[in-house]
Amino acid sequence: MLVIADEIYDKLLFDRNKHVSIASLNKDLSCVTFSGLSKNYVAPGFRIGWASPADLKKNMQEYLDAVIKYFEPESAPIIRFKYAVPIALNGDQSHLTAMNCLA
């Protein structure tokens, strides 16, 4: 069985609950996990995200590179969004406390 898990809300939790990724529950389970910036980092429309496992990312990157090459320069704004990822993930996370009603 292959499980495809959309974990884009993994940081928006209530009542001090903790997110547990389905992929972590059974190492023998074939699981593809997706996430992104749009929900947790209040960035709707950014259309940027990530996936695991690594072999899936490699195949997705090849596909996306082909799409970007085909649609240049229309895709240029999308490419610039990738610079927001490290800032969002490594920057101030205090917005999550407010969004989770824990303030």
Secondary structure by P-SEA (a helix, b strand, c coil): cbbbbbcccccccccbbbbbbccccccccbbbbbcccccccccccccccccccaaaaaaaaaaaaaaaaaacccaaaaaaaccaaaaaaacccaaaaaaaccc
